[in-house]
Amino acid sequence: MLLACLFLYVGGVIAQTQVNGTVVSQDDGQPVIGATVQVPGTNVGTVTDMNGRFSLQLPSGKKNIRVTYVGMEPLEVSARPNMRIVLTSDKQALDEVIVVAYGTTTKSAFTGSAAVVNAEDLQVHTTSNVANALVGSVAGLQMRGSSGAPGASQGSINIRGISSLYA
């Protein structure tokens, strides 16, 4: 019985391979934080930490990993211990990103009003936080303050919500 358990344990250890490494950017050599490292064809995966490091158990029979990150070209490589994976920037630059409250959308499928606020527009305002700099920059944006006491929360930001017809 002990011998049978030993063979099952050794078989389980041999079946999975430990893979670890670091994901960095080719542009500046800095670690890529939050890159997805996944075994293709499975649901086994992980995300890189603050230093771009990852650790993953490869299932038996799998030898490759796929690394993806927004704005970088996806890369599939052969897995081995202590890897250094270099991601290159995607040649296609993002034109505009539209953030919606209920999911994601493409620019062509988006209906409604969208506003663009650049960093240069925000730097014109002298304020202690970004939320105050947005006031007056976007049509329909309203900021309601809280009590006004020192250290109190900033209040709330509403976009076309307070005075709209169906608010």
DRENMIKE-516427 format. One record per residue (C-alpha): residue in three letters; residue number from 1; x, y, z. Coordinates in nm, 3 decimals, decimal comma. Example, Ala and Ser with C-alpha at 12.3 -4.5 7.8 and 13.67 -1.06 7.14 Angstrom:
% DRENMIKE-516427
<node><type>ALA</type><seq>1</seq><c1>1,230</c1><c2>-0,450</c2><c3>0,780</c3></node>
<node><type>SER</type><seq>2</seq><c1>1,367</c1><c2>-0,106</c2><c3>0,714</c3></node>
//
This chain:
% DRENMIKE-516427
<node><type>MET</type><seq>1</seq><c1>0,000</c1><c2>0,000</c2><c3>0,000</c3></node>
<node><type>LEU</type><seq>2</seq><c1>0,279</c1><c2>0,242</c2><c3>0,089</c3></node>
<node><type>LEU</type><seq>3</seq><c1>0,459</c1><c2>0,161</c2><c3>-0,236</c3></node>
<node><type>ALA</type><seq>4</seq><c1>0,144</c1><c2>0,228</c2><c3>-0,442</c3></node>
<node><type>CYS</type><seq>5</seq><c1>0,097</c1><c2>0,568</c2><c3>-0,273</c3></node>
<node><type>LEU</type><seq>6</seq><c1>0,461</c1><c2>0,653</c2><c3>-0,339</c3></node>
<node><type>PHE</type><seq>7</seq><c1>0,421</c1><c2>0,579</c2><c3>-0,712</c3></node>
<node><type>LEU</type><seq>8</seq><c1>0,103</c1><c2>0,791</c2><c3>-0,730</c3></node>
<node><type>TYR</type><seq>9</seq><c1>0,278</c1><c2>1,082</c2><c3>-0,556</c3></node>
<node><type>VAL</type><seq>10</seq><c1>0,583</c1><c2>1,062</c2><c3>-0,785</c3></node>
<node><type>GLY</type><seq>11</seq><c1>0,354</c1><c2>1,038</c2><c3>-1,088</c3></node>
<node><type>GLY</type><seq>12</seq><c1>0,167</c1><c2>1,350</c2><c3>-0,978</c3></node>
<node><type>VAL</type><seq>13</seq><c1>0,490</c1><c2>1,543</c2><c3>-0,925</c3></node>
<node><type>ILE</type><seq>14</seq><c1>0,625</c1><c2>1,442</c2><c3>-1,265</c3></node>
<node><type>ALA</type><seq>15</seq><c1>0,295</c1><c2>1,525</c2><c3>-1,437</c3></node>
<node><type>GLN</type><seq>16</seq><c1>0,312</c1><c2>1,894</c2><c3>-1,346</c3></node>
<node><type>THR</type><seq>17</seq><c1>0,598</c1><c2>2,131</c2><c3>-1,410</c3></node>
<node><type>GLN</type><seq>18</seq><c1>0,668</c1><c2>2,446</c2><c3>-1,212</c3></node>
<node><type>VAL</type><seq>19</seq><c1>0,734</c1><c2>2,748</c2><c3>-1,436</c3></node>
<node><type>ASN</type><seq>20</seq><c1>0,835</c1><c2>3,092</c2><c3>-1,314</c3></node>
<node><type>GLY</type><seq>21</seq><c1>0,985</c1><c2>3,403</c2><c3>-1,463</c3></node>
<node><type>THR</type><seq>22</seq><c1>0,963</c1><c2>3,774</c2><c3>-1,526</c3></node>
<node><type>VAL</type><seq>23</seq><c1>0,780</c1><c2>3,969</c2><c3>-1,798</c3></node>
<node><type>VAL</type><seq>24</seq><c1>0,944</c1><c2>4,296</c2><c3>-1,909</c3></node>
<node><type>SER</type><seq>25</seq><c1>0,879</c1><c2>4,558</c2><c3>-2,176</c3></node>
<node><type>GLN</type><seq>26</seq><c1>1,115</c1><c2>4,582</c2><c3>-2,472</c3></node>
<node><type>ASP</type><seq>27</seq><c1>1,074</c1><c2>4,960</c2><c3>-2,482</c3></node>
<node><type>ASP</type><seq>28</seq><c1>1,223</c1><c2>5,042</c2><c3>-2,143</c3></node>
<node><type>GLY</type><seq>29</seq><c1>1,309</c1><c2>4,709</c2><c3>-1,978</c3></node>
<node><type>GLN</type><seq>30</seq><c1>1,062</c1><c2>4,778</c2><c3>-1,696</c3></node>
<node><type>PRO</type><seq>31</seq><c1>0,849</c1><c2>4,496</c2><c3>-1,550</c3></node>
<node><type>VAL</type><seq>32</seq><c1>0,502</c1><c2>4,454</c2><c3>-1,698</c3></node>
<node><type>ILE</type><seq>33</seq><c1>0,254</c1><c2>4,460</c2><c3>-1,410</c3></node>
<node><type>GLY</type><seq>34</seq><c1>-0,070</c1><c2>4,267</c2><c3>-1,460</c3></node>
<node><type>ALA</type><seq>35</seq><c1>0,027</c1><c2>4,072</c2><c3>-1,773</c3></node>
<node><type>THR</type><seq>36</seq><c1>-0,175</c1><c2>3,752</c2><c3>-1,822</c3></node>
<node><type>VAL</type><seq>37</seq><c1>0,029</c1><c2>3,430</c2><c3>-1,833</c3></node>
<node><type>GLN</type><seq>38</seq><c1>-0,184</c1><c2>3,137</c2><c3>-1,946</c3></node>
<node><type>VAL</type><seq>39</seq><c1>-0,143</c1><c2>2,779</c2><c3>-2,064</c3></node>
<node><type>PRO</type><seq>40</seq><c1>-0,311</c1><c2>2,763</c2><c3>-2,409</c3></node>
<node><type>GLY</type><seq>41</seq><c1>-0,609</c1><c2>2,530</c2><c3>-2,429</c3></node>
<node><type>THR</type><seq>42</seq><c1>-0,663</c1><c2>2,525</c2><c3>-2,052</c3></node>
<node><type>ASN</type><seq>43</seq><c1>-0,802</c1><c2>2,752</c2><c3>-1,784</c3></node>
<node><type>VAL</type><seq>44</seq><c1>-0,470</c1><c2>2,750</c2><c3>-1,597</c3></node>
<node><type>GLY</type><seq>45</seq><c1>-0,319</c1><c2>3,095</c2><c3>-1,572</c3></node>
<node><type>THR</type><seq>46</seq><c1>-0,192</c1><c2>3,374</c2><c3>-1,353</c3></node>
<node><type>VAL</type><seq>47</seq><c1>-0,114</c1><c2>3,746</c2><c3>-1,356</c3></node>
<node><type>THR</type><seq>48</seq><c1>0,227</c1><c2>3,907</c2><c3>-1,306</c3></node>
<node><type>ASP</type><seq>49</seq><c1>0,291</c1><c2>4,087</c2><c3>-0,977</c3></node>
<node><type>MET</type><seq>50</seq><c1>0,432</c1><c2>4,435</c2><c3>-0,908</c3></node>
<node><type>ASN</type><seq>51</seq><c1>0,779</c1><c2>4,322</c2><c3>-1,016</c3></node>
<node><type>GLY</type><seq>52</seq><c1>0,656</c1><c2>4,149</c2><c3>-1,334</c3></node>
<node><type>ARG</type><seq>53</seq><c1>0,711</c1><c2>3,804</c2><c3>-1,181</c3></node>
<node><type>PHE</type><seq>54</seq><c1>0,486</c1><c2>3,502</c2><c3>-1,219</c3></node>
<node><type>SER</type><seq>55</seq><c1>0,475</c1><c2>3,139</c2><c3>-1,107</c3></node>
<node><type>LEU</type><seq>56</seq><c1>0,262</c1><c2>2,870</c2><c3>-1,266</c3></node>
<node><type>GLN</type><seq>57</seq><c1>0,207</c1><c2>2,493</c2><c3>-1,257</c3></node>
<node><type>LEU</type><seq>58</seq><c1>0,195</c1><c2>2,346</c2><c3>-1,609</c3></node>
<node><type>PRO</type><seq>59</seq><c1>-0,048</c1><c2>2,054</c2><c3>-1,650</c3></node>
<node><type>SER</type><seq>60</seq><c1>0,089</c1><c2>1,729</c2><c3>-1,785</c3></node>
<node><type>GLY</type><seq>61</seq><c1>0,146</c1><c2>1,729</c2><c3>-2,160</c3></node>
<node><type>LYS</type><seq>62</seq><c1>0,156</c1><c2>2,108</c2><c3>-2,188</c3></node>
<node><type>LYS</type><seq>63</seq><c1>0,481</c1><c2>2,280</c2><c3>-2,283</c3></node>
<node><type>ASN</type><seq>64</seq><c1>0,386</c1><c2>2,634</c2><c3>-2,390</c3></node>
<node><type>ILE</type><seq>65</seq><c1>0,260</c1><c2>2,946</c2><c3>-2,218</c3></node>
<node><type>ARG</type><seq>66</seq><c1>0,094</c1><c2>3,252</c2><c3>-2,372</c3></node>
<node><type>VAL</type><seq>67</seq><c1>0,163</c1><c2>3,601</c2><c3>-2,236</c3></node>
<node><type>THR</type><seq>68</seq><c1>-0,073</c1><c2>3,889</c2><c3>-2,316</c3></node>
<node><type>TYR</type><seq>69</seq><c1>-0,102</c1><c2>4,251</c2><c3>-2,209</c3></node>
<node><type>VAL</type><seq>70</seq><c1>-0,302</c1><c2>4,547</c2><c3>-2,342</c3></node>
<node><type>GLY</type><seq>71</seq><c1>-0,092</c1><c2>4,751</c2><c3>-2,586</c3></node>
<node><type>MET</type><seq>72</seq><c1>0,163</c1><c2>4,470</c2><c3>-2,629</c3></node>
<node><type>GLU</type><seq>73</seq><c1>0,182</c1><c2>4,195</c2><c3>-2,887</c3></node>
<node><type>PRO</type><seq>74</seq><c1>0,080</c1><c2>3,854</c2><c3>-2,746</c3></node>
<node><type>LEU</type><seq>75</seq><c1>0,362</c1><c2>3,602</c2><c3>-2,724</c3></node>
<node><type>GLU</type><seq>76</seq><c1>0,358</c1><c2>3,223</c2><c3>-2,700</c3></node>
<node><type>VAL</type><seq>77</seq><c1>0,680</c1><c2>3,063</c2><c3>-2,577</c3></node>
<node><type>SER</type><seq>78</seq><c1>0,808</c1><c2>2,726</c2><c3>-2,465</c3></node>
<node><type>ALA</type><seq>79</seq><c1>0,793</c1><c2>2,705</c2><c3>-2,086</c3></node>
<node><type>ARG</type><seq>80</seq><c1>1,100</c1><c2>2,654</c2><c3>-1,866</c3></node>
<node><type>PRO</type><seq>81</seq><c1>1,207</c1><c2>2,760</c2><c3>-1,516</c3></node>
<node><type>ASN</type><seq>82</seq><c1>1,343</c1><c2>3,113</c2><c3>-1,455</c3></node>
<node><type>MET</type><seq>83</seq><c1>1,215</c1><c2>3,264</c2><c3>-1,780</c3></node>
<node><type>ARG</type><seq>84</seq><c1>1,265</c1><c2>3,625</c2><c3>-1,893</c3></node>
<node><type>ILE</type><seq>85</seq><c1>0,991</c1><c2>3,716</c2><c3>-2,137</c3></node>
<node><type>VAL</type><seq>86</seq><c1>1,021</c1><c2>4,040</c2><c3>-2,335</c3></node>
<node><type>LEU</type><seq>87</seq><c1>0,698</c1><c2>4,186</c2><c3>-2,476</c3></node>
<node><type>THR</type><seq>88</seq><c1>0,708</c1><c2>4,430</c2><c3>-2,767</c3></node>
<node><type>SER</type><seq>89</seq><c1>0,469</c1><c2>4,721</c2><c3>-2,816</c3></node>
<node><type>ASP</type><seq>90</seq><c1>0,177</c1><c2>4,662</c2><c3>-3,046</c3></node>
<node><type>LYS</type><seq>91</seq><c1>0,222</c1><c2>4,841</c2><c3>-3,379</c3></node>
<node><type>GLN</type><seq>92</seq><c1>-0,143</c1><c2>4,944</c2><c3>-3,382</c3></node>
<node><type>ALA</type><seq>93</seq><c1>-0,192</c1><c2>5,227</c2><c3>-3,137</c3></node>
<node><type>LEU</type><seq>94</seq><c1>-0,519</c1><c2>5,262</c2><c3>-2,955</c3></node>
<node><type>ASP</type><seq>95</seq><c1>-0,716</c1><c2>5,544</c2><c3>-3,110</c3></node>
<node><type>GLU</type><seq>96</seq><c1>-0,960</c1><c2>5,609</c2><c3>-2,830</c3></node>
<node><type>VAL</type><seq>97</seq><c1>-1,079</c1><c2>5,411</c2><c3>-2,533</c3></node>
<node><type>ILE</type><seq>98</seq><c1>-1,444</c1><c2>5,440</c2><c3>-2,437</c3></node>
<node><type>VAL</type><seq>99</seq><c1>-1,534</c1><c2>5,341</c2><c3>-2,084</c3></node>
<node><type>VAL</type><seq>100</seq><c1>-1,897</c1><c2>5,251</c2><c3>-2,028</c3></node>
<node><type>ALA</type><seq>101</seq><c1>-2,064</c1><c2>5,141</c2><c3>-1,707</c3></node>
<node><type>TYR</type><seq>102</seq><c1>-2,207</c1><c2>4,818</c2><c3>-1,846</c3></node>
<node><type>GLY</type><seq>103</seq><c1>-1,919</c1><c2>4,657</c2><c3>-2,037</c3></node>
<node><type>THR</type><seq>104</seq><c1>-1,695</c1><c2>4,741</c2><c3>-2,329</c3></node>
<node><type>THR</type><seq>105</seq><c1>-1,776</c1><c2>4,880</c2><c3>-2,669</c3></node>
<node><type>THR</type><seq>106</seq><c1>-1,612</c1><c2>4,982</c2><c3>-2,992</c3></node>
<node><type>LYS</type><seq>107</seq><c1>-1,614</c1><c2>5,339</c2><c3>-3,116</c3></node>
<node><type>SER</type><seq>108</seq><c1>-1,839</c1><c2>5,251</c2><c3>-3,410</c3></node>
<node><type>ALA</type><seq>109</seq><c1>-2,097</c1><c2>5,075</c2><c3>-3,190</c3></node>
<node><type>PHE</type><seq>110</seq><c1>-2,112</c1><c2>5,352</c2><c3>-2,930</c3></node>
<node><type>THR</type><seq>111</seq><c1>-2,422</c1><c2>5,569</c2><c3>-2,937</c3></node>
<node><type>GLY</type><seq>112</seq><c1>-2,451</c1><c2>5,870</c2><c3>-2,717</c3></node>
<node><type>SER</type><seq>113</seq><c1>-2,233</c1><c2>6,153</c2><c3>-2,607</c3></node>
<node><type>ALA</type><seq>114</seq><c1>-1,866</c1><c2>6,116</c2><c3>-2,526</c3></node>
<node><type>ALA</type><seq>115</seq><c1>-1,621</c1><c2>6,374</c2><c3>-2,397</c3></node>
<node><type>VAL</type><seq>116</seq><c1>-1,243</c1><c2>6,375</c2><c3>-2,425</c3></node>
<node><type>VAL</type><seq>117</seq><c1>-1,032</c1><c2>6,530</c2><c3>-2,151</c3></node>
<node><type>ASN</type><seq>118</seq><c1>-0,657</c1><c2>6,539</c2><c3>-2,214</c3></node>
<node><type>ALA</type><seq>119</seq><c1>-0,389</c1><c2>6,565</c2><c3>-1,948</c3></node>
<node><type>GLU</type><seq>120</seq><c1>-0,300</c1><c2>6,911</c2><c3>-2,080</c3></node>
<node><type>ASP</type><seq>121</seq><c1>-0,659</c1><c2>7,026</c2><c3>-2,017</c3></node>
<node><type>LEU</type><seq>122</seq><c1>-0,638</c1><c2>6,909</c2><c3>-1,656</c3></node>
<node><type>GLN</type><seq>123</seq><c1>-0,302</c1><c2>7,076</c2><c3>-1,594</c3></node>
<node><type>VAL</type><seq>124</seq><c1>-0,453</c1><c2>7,418</c2><c3>-1,669</c3></node>
<node><type>HIS</type><seq>125</seq><c1>-0,654</c1><c2>7,402</c2><c3>-1,346</c3></node>
<node><type>THR</type><seq>126</seq><c1>-0,481</c1><c2>7,460</c2><c3>-1,014</c3></node>
<node><type>THR</type><seq>127</seq><c1>-0,651</c1><c2>7,216</c2><c3>-0,780</c3></node>
<node><type>SER</type><seq>128</seq><c1>-0,569</c1><c2>6,958</c2><c3>-0,517</c3></node>
<node><type>ASN</type><seq>129</seq><c1>-0,724</c1><c2>6,661</c2><c3>-0,700</c3></node>
<node><type>VAL</type><seq>130</seq><c1>-0,829</c1><c2>6,543</c2><c3>-1,045</c3></node>
<node><type>ALA</type><seq>131</seq><c1>-1,200</c1><c2>6,536</c2><c3>-0,963</c3></node>
<node><type>ASN</type><seq>132</seq><c1>-1,204</c1><c2>6,911</c2><c3>-0,905</c3></node>
<node><type>ALA</type><seq>133</seq><c1>-1,014</c1><c2>6,967</c2><c3>-1,231</c3></node>
<node><type>LEU</type><seq>134</seq><c1>-1,286</c1><c2>6,782</c2><c3>-1,425</c3></node>
<node><type>VAL</type><seq>135</seq><c1>-1,555</c1><c2>7,028</c2><c3>-1,315</c3></node>
<node><type>GLY</type><seq>136</seq><c1>-1,624</c1><c2>7,259</c2><c3>-1,608</c3></node>
<node><type>SER</type><seq>137</seq><c1>-1,433</c1><c2>7,037</c2><c3>-1,852</c3></node>
<node><type>VAL</type><seq>138</seq><c1>-1,712</c1><c2>6,792</c2><c3>-1,934</c3></node>
<node><type>ALA</type><seq>139</seq><c1>-2,067</c1><c2>6,889</c2><c3>-2,023</c3></node>
<node><type>GLY</type><seq>140</seq><c1>-2,319</c1><c2>6,756</c2><c3>-1,774</c3></node>
<node><type>LEU</type><seq>141</seq><c1>-2,065</c1><c2>6,675</c2><c3>-1,503</c3></node>
<node><type>GLN</type><seq>142</seq><c1>-2,175</c1><c2>6,789</c2><c3>-1,160</c3></node>
<node><type>MET</type><seq>143</seq><c1>-1,980</c1><c2>6,753</c2><c3>-0,838</c3></node>
<node><type>ARG</type><seq>144</seq><c1>-2,163</c1><c2>6,770</c2><c3>-0,508</c3></node>
<node><type>GLY</type><seq>145</seq><c1>-1,954</c1><c2>6,845</c2><c3>-0,205</c3></node>
<node><type>SER</type><seq>146</seq><c1>-1,998</c1><c2>6,685</c2><c3>0,132</c3></node>
<node><type>SER</type><seq>147</seq><c1>-1,997</c1><c2>6,865</c2><c3>0,466</c3></node>
<node><type>GLY</type><seq>148</seq><c1>-1,700</c1><c2>7,090</c2><c3>0,392</c3></node>
<node><type>ALA</type><seq>149</seq><c1>-1,523</c1><c2>6,985</c2><c3>0,710</c3></node>
<node><type>PRO</type><seq>150</seq><c1>-1,146</c1><c2>6,935</c2><c3>0,687</c3></node>
<node><type>GLY</type><seq>151</seq><c1>-1,066</c1><c2>6,574</c2><c3>0,601</c3></node>
<node><type>ALA</type><seq>152</seq><c1>-1,423</c1><c2>6,496</c2><c3>0,491</c3></node>
<node><type>SER</type><seq>153</seq><c1>-1,484</c1><c2>6,296</c2><c3>0,176</c3></node>
<node><type>GLN</type><seq>154</seq><c1>-1,485</c1><c2>6,482</c2><c3>-0,156</c3></node>
<node><type>GLY</type><seq>155</seq><c1>-1,853</c1><c2>6,418</c2><c3>-0,220</c3></node>
<node><type>SER</type><seq>156</seq><c1>-1,993</c1><c2>6,262</c2><c3>-0,534</c3></node>
<node><type>ILE</type><seq>157</seq><c1>-1,959</c1><c2>6,309</c2><c3>-0,908</c3></node>
<node><type>ASN</type><seq>158</seq><c1>-2,264</c1><c2>6,275</c2><c3>-1,132</c3></node>
<node><type>ILE</type><seq>159</seq><c1>-2,267</c1><c2>6,285</c2><c3>-1,509</c3></node>
<node><type>ARG</type><seq>160</seq><c1>-2,603</c1><c2>6,389</c2><c3>-1,651</c3></node>
<node><type>GLY</type><seq>161</seq><c1>-2,771</c1><c2>6,235</c2><c3>-1,349</c3></node>
<node><type>ILE</type><seq>162</seq><c1>-2,910</c1><c2>6,498</c2><c3>-1,118</c3></node>
<node><type>SER</type><seq>163</seq><c1>-3,100</c1><c2>6,720</c2><c3>-1,358</c3></node>
<node><type>SER</type><seq>164</seq><c1>-3,174</c1><c2>6,483</c2><c3>-1,642</c3></node>
<node><type>LEU</type><seq>165</seq><c1>-3,536</c1><c2>6,417</c2><c3>-1,734</c3></node>
<node><type>TYR</type><seq>166</seq><c1>-3,542</c1><c2>6,054</c2><c3>-1,613</c3></node>
<node><type>ALA</type><seq>167</seq><c1>-3,284</c1><c2>6,075</c2><c3>-1,331</c3></node>
//
